[in-house]
C-alpha cells in the first residue's frame, strides 16, 4: 500500500510557489544598471547634445550644459564613439538630425564649379524659343547645367533634398546646403554670411533659394558671442534686417538670382507673432534688393481663415504636407514647396519652365 505524499504547502499544479521562490535582483543592482546605461548613452550622444546646447539661447542653462558636455564630447570624438552612435541611429532607421520626426538630411560639401563652366548670366534665351532679358537666369544645357544652391536651416535642408526631385537633373545641378539649428541670430555658433560667401565663390550658383529664421527667436549675438540686440526690444528688428540684407547682398554678388522663402505658419502660437514679423523683414529686404524675390510661404500654406493647417488643397485632392511638429514639411510638402518656388523664379527671373516638373 502506497504511503501518502508529504505536502510542503506548495501545489505541484501551481507554479506560483516556484515563481516567488526565484531570486530577484537587489534594488541596488538595478540602480547601478540604470546609472551605467545613462552614462553610456551620455557618452555616445555627447557631441549631439553639445551642438544643441551651443545653438540654444545664452544663459545659465546653456553655460552649465556646455561645461558638462564639452569634455565628454571631446573624449567621445577622440575615441570615435560618435561614429558608433551614428551607425546605431541608421540601423534603427533614425536620424540624429530629425527633431520632432522632421526629415533633416545633412548638407553636402560645397561643390567647386570647374573653370570654364561659369556661363555669363542672361545669355540670350530661356530655352523656349523666346529671347531672354538681360537680367534673366541663363538657359541651361546638358553640358552646362543650371546651378541652384539651397541654403538655410532645417527647413532648407528638407527643401534641398526634395528639390533634387523637382528640378530635372539633366539640366539642373542642385546643391543642398541646409544646416540644422542655424540662423542669423548666432554667428558665433554658425556664420551664415561667411558660408554664403564660400558658396558663391566655389559653386557660383545661378539661383539661390534661402529659407531660414526658425531658430532666430532669440537675442542677436556678434560673431564673438557678444549680445548685439536683445529680443523684444526696438533694436532687434533693424539689426536683424541688416543681417538679412547682408545675406542677400552676398548671395547676389556674382550675378545670382535669389528667392527668399519666408517662414510658414506654425502650429505653435507662441512663435507665430515673431515669425510673422520676421517675414515682414524678409519681404521688405527683398523689395529693396536687386535680383531678390520673396516667396510668401505663410500665405501659401495657411488655411483659408488665416490659421494653421497641416493640409494643402491640390485641385480636388487634400494632401497632408506638414510633419507632426507643426513646423516642418513632410516629403510631399517639401516637393510642393520646391515646385512653388520654382514657379516664382519663372515669373520673376525668367527661369525656363523646362528645368523642373510640376506633377506631384
C-alpha positions in Angstrom: 0.0 0.0 0.0 1.5 3.3 -1.1 2.2 6.0 1.5 0.6 9.4 1.2 2.9 12.2 0.0 4.0 14.8 2.4 2.9 18.3 1.4 5.2 21.3 1.9 2.5 23.9 1.3 3.1 24.3 -2.4 0.9 22.8 -5.1 2.7 21.0 -7.9 0.0 22.1 -10.3 0.5 25.8 -9.3 4.0 27.0 -10.2 3.4 30.3 -8.2 5.5 28.9 -5.4 8.4 28.3 -7.8 8.0 31.8 -9.2 8.0 33.5 -5.8 11.0 31.4 -4.8 13.1 32.9 -7.6 15.8 35.2 -6.6 15.1 38.8 -7.7 17.8 41.4 -8.5 18.5 43.6 -5.5 17.3 47.2 -5.8 20.9 48.5 -5.5 22.0 46.4 -8.5 19.0 47.7 -10.5 20.1 51.3 -9.7 23.6 50.5 -10.9 22.4 49.1 -14.2 20.3 52.3 -14.8 23.1 54.6 -14.0 25.6 52.7 -16.2 23.0 52.8 -19.1 22.6 56.5 -18.7 26.3 57.0 -18.6 26.8 55.0 -21.8 24.1 57.0 -23.5 25.5 60.3 -22.4 29.0 59.4 -23.7 27.6 58.2 -27.1 25.5 61.2 -27.7 27.5 63.9 -26.0 28.6 65.6 -29.4 24.9 65.8 -30.5 23.8 67.3 -27.1 26.8 69.7 -27.2 25.7 71.1 -30.6 22.2 71.5 -29.4 23.4 73.4 -26.3 25.7 75.6 -28.5 22.7 76.6 -30.6 20.5 77.4 -27.6 20.0 81.0 -26.2 22.6 82.4 -23.9 22.0 81.9 -20.2 22.9 79.9 -17.2 21.4 76.7 -18.6 23.5 76.9 -21.7 26.6 77.6 -19.7 26.2 74.7 -17.4 25.3 72.3 -20.2 28.4 73.2 -22.2 30.6 73.0 -19.1 29.4 69.4 -18.6 29.2 68.2 -22.2 32.4 69.7 -23.8 34.9 67.4 -22.0 32.7 64.3 -22.6 32.1 65.2 -26.2 35.9 65.6 -26.7 36.5 62.1 -25.3 33.7 60.7 -27.5 35.2 62.3 -30.6 38.7 61.2 -29.8 37.7 57.6 -29.2 35.4 57.5 -32.3 32.3 56.7 -30.4 30.3 59.3 -32.3 30.6 57.2 -35.4 29.2 54.2 -33.5 26.3 56.4 -32.4 25.6 57.4 -35.9 25.7 53.8 -37.1 23.2 52.8 -34.4 20.8 55.6 -35.5 21.0 54.4 -39.1 20.5 50.8 -38.2 17.3 51.5 -36.3 16.0 53.8 -39.0 16.5 57.1 -37.2 18.5 60.3 -38.0 20.2 62.4 -35.3 19.2 65.5 -37.2 15.5 64.9 -37.1 13.8 67.0 -34.4 10.2 66.1 -33.8 10.3 63.5 -36.5 11.1 66.0 -39.2 13.2 64.9 -42.1 16.5 66.8 -41.9 19.2 65.4 -44.2 22.8 66.6 -43.8 24.3 69.2 -46.3 26.7 68.2 -49.0 30.2 69.7 -49.2 30.2 72.9 -51.1 30.9 71.8 -54.7 33.5 73.5 -56.8 32.4 74.7 -60.3 35.1 73.9 -62.8 36.7 76.8 -64.6 35.0 77.5 -67.9 31.6 76.3 -66.7 30.6 79.7 -65.4 28.5 80.9 -68.3 27.7 84.6 -68.2 24.1 85.3 -67.0 21.4 86.2 -69.4 23.0 84.5 -72.5 20.3 85.2 -75.0 17.4 82.8 -74.3 15.4 80.9 -71.8 15.4 77.7 -73.8 11.8 78.0 -75.0 12.4 80.0 -78.2 12.0 83.4 -76.6 14.7 85.9 -76.2 15.6 86.4 -72.5 16.0 89.8 -70.9 19.5 90.8 -69.7 18.7 90.0 -66.1 17.1 86.6 -66.7 18.5 83.4 -65.5 20.6 81.8 -68.2 19.3 78.9 -70.3 20.8 75.6 -69.1 22.1 72.8 -71.4 23.0 69.3 -70.6 26.7 70.3 -70.8 26.3 73.4 -68.7 23.7 72.8 -66.1 21.9 75.5 -64.1 23.4 75.7 -60.6 20.9 76.0 -57.8 22.1 76.4 -54.1 19.6 75.9 -51.3 20.7 77.4 -48.0 19.3 77.9 -44.5 18.3 75.9 -41.5 16.5 72.5 -41.2 13.6 73.8 -43.4 16.1 74.4 -46.1 17.7 71.0 -45.5 14.4 69.2 -46.3 13.7 71.6 -49.2 17.1 70.9 -50.7 16.7 67.2 -50.6 13.3 67.1 -52.3 14.2 70.0 -54.7 16.5 67.5 -56.4 13.3 65.6 -57.3 11.6 68.7 -58.7 14.5 70.2 -60.7 15.5 68.0 -63.7 19.0 66.6 -63.1 19.9 66.6 -66.8 19.6 70.4 -66.8 20.0 71.5 -63.1 22.7 70.8 -60.5 21.1 71.3 -57.0 23.5 71.8 -54.1 21.6 71.3 -50.7 23.3 73.4 -48.1 20.8 73.4 -45.2 22.3 73.3 -41.7 20.2 72.2 -38.7 19.9 74.6 -35.8 21.4 77.6 -37.7 20.1 81.1 -38.5 21.2 84.7 -38.5 20.9 85.3 -34.7 24.0 83.4 -33.6 27.0 83.8 -36.0 29.2 82.7 -33.0 27.6 79.3 -33.5 27.3 79.2 -37.3 28.4 82.1 -39.5 26.0 82.2 -42.5 27.4 85.3 -44.2 30.9 83.6 -44.3 29.4 80.3 -45.5 27.2 82.1 -48.1 30.3 83.8 -49.5 32.1 80.4 -49.8 29.1 79.0 -51.6 29.1 81.9 -54.1 32.9 81.7 -54.6 33.1 78.0 -55.0 29.8 76.9 -56.6 28.9 80.2 -58.4 25.1 79.5 -58.3 22.7 80.9 -60.9 19.8 80.7 -58.4 20.0 80.7 -54.6 17.0 79.7 -52.6 17.1 80.8 -48.9 14.9 79.5 -46.1 15.8 80.2 -42.5 14.7 82.0 -39.4 13.0 79.3 -37.3 16.0 79.4 -34.9 16.1 83.2 -34.7 13.5 83.7 -31.9 16.3 84.9 -29.6 18.6 87.8 -28.9 21.2 88.6 -31.6 24.8 87.9 -30.9 28.0 89.0 -32.7 30.5 86.6 -34.2 32.4 86.8 -31.0 29.4 85.9 -28.8 28.6 89.4 -27.5 25.0 90.5 -27.3 24.1 93.0 -30.0 20.3 93.3 -29.7 18.0 91.9 -27.0 14.9 90.1 -28.3 11.8 92.1 -27.7 13.5 95.5 -27.9 13.4 98.1 -30.5 16.9 97.3 -31.5 16.1 93.8 -32.7 14.2 94.4 -35.9 16.7 96.9 -37.6 19.7 94.7 -36.5 18.1 91.6 -37.9 17.1 93.4 -41.1 20.7 94.4 -41.6 21.8 90.8 -41.3 19.1 89.7 -43.9 20.2 92.4 -46.3 23.8 91.4 -45.9 22.9 87.8 -46.8 21.0 89.0 -49.9 23.9 91.2 -51.0 26.4 88.3 -50.7 24.2 85.8 -52.4 23.7 88.2 -55.4 27.3 89.5 -55.5 28.3 87.4 -58.6 25.0 87.7 -60.5 22.9 85.0 -59.0 19.2 85.5 -58.5 17.7 84.8 -55.1 14.3 83.5 -53.9 14.0 84.1 -50.2 11.3 81.9 -48.8 9.5 83.2 -45.7 8.6 81.1 -42.6 5.5 79.0 -43.0 2.7 79.5 -40.4 3.4 77.2 -37.4 1.1 75.3 -35.1 3.0 76.9 -32.2 1.1 80.0 -31.2 4.0 81.2 -29.0 6.3 81.9 -32.0 3.7 83.0 -34.6 3.8 86.7 -34.0 7.6 86.8 -34.0 7.7 84.7 -37.2 5.2 87.0 -38.8 7.5 90.0 -38.0 10.5 88.1 -39.4 8.6 87.6 -42.6 7.8 91.3 -42.8 11.6 91.9 -42.6 12.3 89.3 -45.3 9.7 90.8 -47.6 10.9 94.3 -47.1 14.5 93.5 -47.6 13.7 91.6 -50.8 11.7 94.6 -52.1 14.8 96.9 -51.9 17.4 94.5 -53.1 18.0 93.8 -56.8 17.7 90.3 -58.0 15.8 89.1 -54.9 12.2 87.8 -54.9 10.2 86.9 -51.8 8.1 83.7 -51.6 5.4 84.1 -49.0 5.2 80.5 -47.6 3.0 81.7 -44.7 0.2 82.9 -47.1 0.7 80.0 -49.5 0.3 77.2 -46.9 -2.1 78.7 -44.3 -5.7 77.6 -44.1 -8.4 79.8 -45.6 -9.3 81.5 -42.3 -5.7 82.5 -41.9 -4.9 79.8 -39.3 -2.6 76.8 -39.3 -3.4 73.7 -41.3 -1.3 70.6 -42.0 -3.1 70.1 -45.3 -2.9 71.6 -48.8 -5.5 71.6 -51.5 -4.3 70.5 -54.9 -7.2 70.5 -57.3 -9.7 68.1 -55.8 -7.1 66.5 -53.6 -6.5 67.4 -50.0 -2.9 66.5 -49.1 -1.1 66.2 -45.8 2.0 68.3 -46.2 3.3 69.0 -42.7 5.1 67.0 -40.0 3.7 66.3 -36.6 5.9 69.1 -35.1 3.7 71.7 -36.6 6.5 73.4 -38.5 8.5 71.2 -40.9 7.1 69.8 -44.1 6.8 66.1 -45.0 8.2 64.6 -48.3 5.3 65.7 -50.5 5.1 69.1 -48.6 8.7 69.9 -49.5 8.1 68.7 -53.0 5.2 71.2 -53.4 7.2 73.9 -51.7 10.1 73.4 -54.2 7.7 73.5 -57.1 6.0 76.7 -56.0 9.4 78.4 -55.5 10.5 77.3 -59.0 7.2 78.7 -60.4 8.0 82.1 -58.7 11.5 82.0 -60.3 9.9 81.6 -63.7 7.7 84.7 -63.1 10.4 86.9 -61.5 13.7 85.8 -63.2 12.7 84.0 -66.5 13.7 80.6 -65.2 12.9 78.1 -68.0 9.8 76.0 -67.2 11.5 73.0 -68.7 14.0 72.9 -65.9 11.6 71.4 -63.4 8.5 69.2 -63.2 5.2 70.3 -61.8 3.5 67.0 -61.3 3.3 65.8 -57.7 
